Amino acid sequence: MWESIFLTIAATAGNNIGKVLQKKGTVILPPLSFKLKVIRAYASNRTWIIGFLMDIFGAVLMLRALSQAPVNVL
């Protein structure tokens, strides 16, 4: 159970930090669209990519934590 709690905390931190980095990275980027030039700009922005990967990693950690959580906690 404690492992699930620690995984949840790490997952939440990863999600939140990832979203902050994504937002920080978009300051100099155009609004997201399906134009190749815009997608290339997002893919080449290091801050945005790191934030995106942290956000995804946090989501994976959250799924792992949920899979290990006890079913009945009374």
LOSEVEX-612781 format. One record per atom (N, C-alpha, C, CB): x, y, z; residue in one letter. Coordinates in steps of 0.2 Angstrom, whole numbers, plus 5000, padded with zeros to 4 digits. Each point is the difference from the previous one (the first is absolute). Glycine has a CB too. Layout:
REM LOSEVEX-612781
XYZA;...
***
This chain:
REM LOSEVEX-612781
500449945000M;499650065000M;500450065000M;499149945006M;501550064998W;500450065000W;500350024993W;500249975012W;500049974985E;500350014993E;499550044996E;500749895001E;498750094999S;499450044996S;500050075002S;499449894999S;500750125007I;499950075002I;500650044998I;499449975010I;501250014990F;500650034998F;500050014992F;500649955010F;499150004987L;500050004992L;499550054998L;500349884999L;499150135005T;499550054999T;500350075001T;499149925004T;501350095001I;500450075001I;500450014995I;499949995012I;500549964986A;500550014994A;499650024994A;500949925005A;498650044993A;499650014994A;499750075000A;499849885000A;499950145006T;499750075000T;500650054999T;499149965008T;501550034995A;500550054999A;500250004992A;500449995012A;499749954985G;500250004993G;499450034996G;500649905002G;498850094999N;499550044996N;500050075001N;499349905001N;500850125005N;499950085001N;500750034997N;499349985010N;501249994992I;500750034997I;500050004992I;500649975011I;499149984987G;500049994992G;499550054997G;500249885001G;499350135002K;499550064998K;500350075000K;499049925003K;501450095003V;500350065000V;500550014995V;499850005012V;500649954987L;500650014995L;499650004993L;500849935007L;498750044991Q;499750014994Q;499750074999Q;499749885000Q;500050155005K;499850065000K;500550054999K;499149975007K;501550024996K;500650055000K;500349994993K;500249995012K;499849954985G;500249994993G;499650034995G;500549905004G;498850114997T;499650034995T;500050075000T;499349915001T;501150135003V;500050075000V;500250034993V;500250005013V;500349964984I;500350034994I;499749964994I;501050035006I;498649924995L;499749964995L;499350034997L;500649905005L;499350094989P;499350024997P;499549955003P;500550044989P;498849985010P;499549965003P;500049934996P;499350105002P;500649845002L;500049944997L;499549994994L;500449955012L;499950024983S;499649984994S;500349944997S;499650124998S;500149864996F;500249944997F;500550024994F;499049945003F;501250124997K;500450024994K;500749985002K;499450104998K;501049874997L;500649975001L;500550055003L;499849934990L;500250135008K;500550055003K;499950015008K;500050064989K;499349945013V;499950015007V;500249935004V;499050084997V;500849865000I;500249945003I;500850005001I;498949944995I;501450085000R;500850005000R;500250045005R;500049984988R;499750085013A;500250055005A;499949975007A;499750094993A;499849875008Y;499849975007Y;500549955001Y;498850024999Y;501449944996A;500449945000A;500750025002A;499349944992A;500950125006S;500750025000S;500150055007S;500149994987S;499450025016N;500050045007N;500249955005N;499150094996N;501549925007R;500249955005R;499650005007R;501150014995R;498750055007T;499650015006T;499349974999T;500650105003T;499149914992W;499449974998W;500049925000W;499650104994W;500949875003I;500149934999I;500149975007I;500550014988I;499950025016I;500249975007I;499350005004I;501250044999I;498550025001G;499350005003G;499549954998G;500250125001G;499849874992F;499549954998F;500249935002F;499950074990F;500849915010L;500249945002L;499949995008L;500850004991L;499350055013M;499950005007M;499249985001M;501050085002M;498649964994D;499349995001D;499849934998D;499850124998D;500449854997I;499949934998I;500349955005I;500050044988I;500649985015F;500349955005F;499550005006F;501250024995F;498650045007G;499650015006G;499349964999G;500550115002G;499249894992A;499449964999A;500249935000A;499650094993A;500949885005V;500249935000V;500149985008V;500550014988V;499850045016L;500149985007L;499350005003L;501250065000L;498449984999M;499350005003M;499649944998M;500050124999M;500149854995L;499749944998L;500349945004L;499750054989L;500949965012R;500449945004R;499750015007R;501050004993R;499050065010A;499850005007A;499249985001A;500850105001A;498849924994L;499349975000L;500049935000L;499650104995L;500849875001S;500049924999S;500249975007S;500250014987S;500250025017Q;500349975006Q;499650025006Q;501150004995Q;498450055004A;499650025006A;499549945002A;500150124996A;499949885011P;499549945003P;499350024998P;500849985009P;498849974990V;499350004998V;499650035005V;500149914992V;499950065014N;499650025006N;500550035005N;499149914998N;500850155004V;500350045005V;499550025005V;501050044992V;499049925014L;499550025005L;500450005007L;499149954993L;
***
